[in-house]
């Protein structure tokens, strides 16, 4: 095969690889609301209720090279004030239909082999959780992605398009 004659191609490949590894390490360190000081360095900050897919979506985006932090919204716990100090163009709220959320939460506890706490899967409480999360998204004027019935790849594509359009 004829050489391309472009110096630095090998180094470019390695740089992209190390940037992707760095994004994965950042995302792991900033999972589940950890390392609040790192949130401003994130390309994307995902927020949402428990089992809305924040961590798997974060890891998928990290493999694509995005530095992602994710922050859980927990009932009866005010959202962290640092969240509202971030550049809102980087923050994405994840919402999900309550009936699907119940299924995901029940599956998680079955996988763990422990009884499901009734308030964790109570339809009324879950509806309130989702509505409270939407209020947080509105308060911060954050973009919202509905992840109901979507594969991670589809949600990630929507997020990337949103982030890229907001950067312009």
C-alpha positions, 0 to 999 in steps of 0.5 A: 500500500502506498504511504499517505505521506502525512506526518503525525497520523500515528500520533493523531490516532494515539491522541484520540485514543488517550482523549477517549480514555481520559473521558472515560476516567473523568466520567467514572470519577464524576458518576452519581453526583461525585466530585462536584468540583469537576462538574464545570469541566464536563462536556455534558452533565446528565441529571435525573431520577434514580434508574433513568439511565444516567450512568449507562448513558454517561459511559456510552458518551464517554466511550465516544470521547465526551467527559460526562458527569451525572447527578441523581435527583433524590426525593426529599433532598434538594438538588445541589446548588452547584448544579445551577451554577453550571453553564446550562448549555451543558446540562441535560435533564433525563425524563422517563415515563413513570410506568417504565421507571417502575419496571426498571426499578423492580428489575434492579431489585430483583437482580440484587435479590432483595425485596423492593422498598414499596415507596421506591416503586409506588406509582403515585410517588414515582409520578411525584418524583418525575414531576419534581425532576421536571421542576428542577429542569425548568428552574435551571432552564435545562434541556430535557430528553425523554429516554422512555423506550429509547436505546442508549444510542438514540438518547446519546445521539439526541444529547450530542446534537443538542450539545453541539447545537448549543455550542454554536 
